Amino acid sequence: MNLNKIYINLLSLIVNFIDLNNKRKIINFFKVRLVNDEVCIIDVGAHKGETIDLFCKNFSIFKILAFEANPTIYKILKKKVQKKYSNKVKIFNYGIGEVATKKTLSIFNDSSSSTFNYINKNSDYYRRKKKFLTPFKINKSPLQAELETQIFPLSHFSEINKLKEIDVLKIDTEGYEYNILKGVNPNHFKKIKYIYFEHHYDLMIKKNYTYADIKKLLNNNNFYLSFKIKMNFRKTFEYVYENKK
């Protein structure tokens, strides 16, 4: 492992530690409200299984369906699932969006920042990211690769149709959340109790939508804000919307 990879791994550990208190608050929110014997989770942008670990440690799990578009990270996730959660968690190596298509995934050295959106390399946030993510290659881009990736709407998957109810739809896709929500059909919205997602307010990712657009779409499907928390040192909030049907 080269020096830059060691640095990135260390940085990820530090960020995860910084976010621990936020994660505790989110889990405590769900513990009060999810009183089923077993819960069902849809995890879009599963990355290395951080949310899977969080829910499996704190809840009895009926089923987790997890989606990770990055094939390299998917392989890491697959090994974890096979070792720890094989009969509870099913994973898919696809991106999720509004329609079935192929789209370029921009993969950062910090893989949790990878996105389907256009990157504004002139933004202050991108410059800071470049400085932090490439300390040993100052003149290099923090973007590691670009990869054409298959995308499907969430409602495309037969596994979603088979579920009677979904306790939590979690979305962490670096500025692609609105596109994912537009790919959920109304009948599937009715099955979901809570939608838990991040929204970025920095200018690095060009999203072509605003938080107000997400709010309107969710309100139109009877979801209303129940929880909100700012992530430390970032222009990013985590939201939980509750189905008020």
Secondary structure, DSSP 8 states (H G I E B T S, - for coil): --HHHHHHHHHHHHHHHHTHHHHHHHHHHHHHH--SSSEEEEEES-TTTHHHHHHHHHS-EEEEEEE---HHHHHHHHHHHHHHTTTTEEEE--EEESSSEEEEEEEESSGGG-BSSEE-TTSHHHHHHHHHH-TT-TTS-SEEEEEEEEEEEGGG-HHHHH-S-EEEEEE--SS-HHHHHHTS-HHHHHHEEEEEEEEE-SSSEE-SS-HHHHHHHHHHTTEEEEEEEE-TTSSEEEEEEEE--
